[in-house]
Amino acid sequence: MSFFSFFKKRENKSNLREIKPSSVYKNNCKHDNYNHQLYFECCNKFVDCSLCHKEQCDYYQRNTPCLLKIRCICCGSTQSSSNQCQNSECGVKFADNFCKLCSIWSSNENKSYHCHKCKKCYINPKGKLLHCDTCNSCYYENQINTHHCNMN
């Protein structure tokens, strides 16, 4: 081993992110059980889920919120939107299901359905959804033939 490679290995070990105890960050979400928190620019803080954010943020009602990053509650790492912690020492899965297009996480009990034509997710639909191309909305299978199209 050369003199320089010894210091290089030592330097890499000192740059590893320190894992924080899981009790440092808690997710108290009443909507579902997630292993992450979301950071929204409008509130300038981490919240437990997008529904919690909708309930807590006045800005949300007027504008589309901007999700900037997420934080793993197991190790405290912040990262871009994904379904698994990108910290190589942690790697925890954040939720059972994840829509990368909408940045929506859901459990198997509250599964989401993404409509590519609407370009949005429906959380926990109570049946099969079909898309109406005229009004650009999804409806339950038993309502699709009887709905009144709203072209707005």
Secondary structure, DSSP 8 states (H G I E B T S, - for coil): --HHHHHHHHHHHHTS-----TTSS----SS---SEEEEETTTTEEES-HHHHHHH-SGGGTS---EEEEEETTT--EESS-SB---TTT--B--SEEETTTTEEE-STT-EEEETTTTEEEES-SS-EEEETTTTEEEETTTTTT------
